[in-house]
Amino acid sequence: MLDSLRIFRGNANRPLADRMCAYLGVEPSDSKVSRFADGEIQVLVNENVRGCDVFVVQPTHPPAENLLELLIMIDALKRASARRVTAVIPYFGYARQDRKDRPRAPISAKMVANLIAVAGADRVLTMDLHSSQIQGFFDIPFDHLFAAPVLLRHYKKKAISDAVVVAPDIGSVKMARAYAKRLSAGLAIVDKRRSGKDVSEVMHLIGEVRGRNAVIFDDLVSTGGTLTRAAAALREHGAKEIYAGCTHAILNDQTLANLESSPIETLVITDTIPQDKANGIDRIEVLSLDELLGEAIRRIHEERSLSSLFI
């Protein structure tokens, strides 16, 4: 069945796509994503995909052209008579705008879901959504993977003694509880309040962390404010070594500055987004999800269950 498998790469994260292809033992499919003279996106599919099972690897982090590039690639492949087109979106952009939390606010995650379906995607594969409810925005098959197996493998090897897993906010409690159970660790919760866009304030710390080593888990780091404030609260309450792990990291100058001034020993992130800014920074370690995503592609292509990938 692998003869009909085709993996196309957008420009948003070609290194991850290349590693996934290497894991699967297939060559990346031949396509070119460029620009017309006026800046519009041009997609050329340079091989026959008629009747093929096609996967398009393209996270949709900023800039917005990454999302538009995905949509145009899907459209091109459907019009080329691909049998099935699966959008592989390691990072699903606009996921934080998943509800109407104030007057006249958009539900951008739903709009993006509609765009992907209308463009012609038959299936979506993504990683660690900010809100699991986004799965319900799609009327096509949707596979939602978690980076937990990769992060857990890392921290089990690290063998942190007397560990306590920390949820950086109330919304992360379910995820933190799952990590704590798998690591046989305690659980603590940071009660956070948002005073503005990307601005949070720690109000309370629930759980015992004094004299223990803390590991903070989150799905997304953008400014680093939530992580660093949680780490500061943990240090104030007597935690010893403090570590952090997250799936998606949008590293910028503000994120790096916040991390530099925080008590966090190391921040472990994954490569759902290109992490070039992490090069040469000792306090940041990047783990690849190539095998996890590659295995998911193999099983989808072979019509096999993905359940064991959650273990």
Secondary structure, 3 states (H helix, E strand, C coil): CHHHEEEEECCCCHHHHHHHHHHHCCCCCCEEEEECCCCCEEEEECCCCCCCEEEEECCCCCCCHHHHHHHHHHHHHHHCCCCEEEEEECCCCCCCCCCCCCCCCCCHHHHHHHHHHHHCCCEEEEECCCCHHHHHHCCCCEEEECCHHHHHHHHHHHCCCCEEEEECCHHHHHHHHHHHHHHCCEEEEEEEEEEECCEEEEEEEECCCCCCEEEEEEEEECCCHHHHHHHHHHHHCCCCCEEEEEEEECCCHHHHHHHHCCCEEEEEEECCCCCHHHCCCCCEEEECCHHHHHHHHHHHHCCCCCHHHHC
